[in-house]
């Protein structure tokens, strides 16, 4: 079995390639070529944490995988990541265990890549100002992915922890040589052409009234019905594109809550991203509409990305072989 660290994954899967992997993953998902059961969720430590188990089989890769994820919101107080994960990959032809890899790194990478792909497909071509809510690991790959597909000249970072926001601002500014501002004044949101929400918030992180016409939003933090990052009024006026219709209608608080409140029905969801990739439906209709990509994450993303990591690791001599 091959053991692959976060550094191995980063070397094997640059963001541009990861975005192309997501194109394949969402195409397969919406075409019905992937067998992806709804993930299992367990509440841990009296509600202080949770565990997710995400199995997937994709015949065209001849592989099956399971990702195990734990989420502990208070881990920052322990100087530990909020999200920790492992991905195990098996050969679907004979059942051999092929690899174990760092799921935290791969999750952040493929989640960012999904937003990058959605931004490429749905955001206005001239989009130049990015706003990011959240200053954790997910925020970094969201920024990297958006910068891969759009010529962004300015980034706004919003976070309840102003120290983390300033640290991320300095890091991104130095890395990309771009103007980055950490500021919780939401009036600045009126500048944003693209918004990424990457938080664990239970209530909306911005006000609908501050949005400009034509903004594109990537909502990736809310993955449980009790979580919500994007205001219901924003979702009601947006063209909604989801990663998985079935999963989002069960798990995405950004959709589940407004539907329960009677703001709109499930029919308000326009498409899965794979429907647009597969040319079954067009994307953005005009420059003024608000587009909203809602993702709760899907195991087919993990498997397609992991499969590419294994291919590249073999070519590049990455990873450590472990006998059991």
Secondary structure, 3 states (H helix, E strand, C coil): CEEECHHHHHHHCCHHHHHHHHHHHHHHHHHCCEECCCCEEEEECCCCEEEEEEEEEEHHHCEEEEEEEEEEHHHHHHCCCCEEEEEEEEECCCCCEEEEEEHHHHHHHHHHHHHHHHHHHHCCCCCCEEEEECCCHHHHHHHHHHHHHCCCCEEEEECCCHHHHHHHHHHHHHHHCCEEEECCCHHHHHHCCEEEECCCCCCCCCCHHHCCCCCEEEECCCCCCCCCCCCHHHHHHCEEEECCHHHHHHHCHHHHHHHHCCCCCHHHEEEEHHHHHCCCCCCCCCCCCCEEEECCCCHHHHHHHHHHHHHHHHHHCCCEECCC
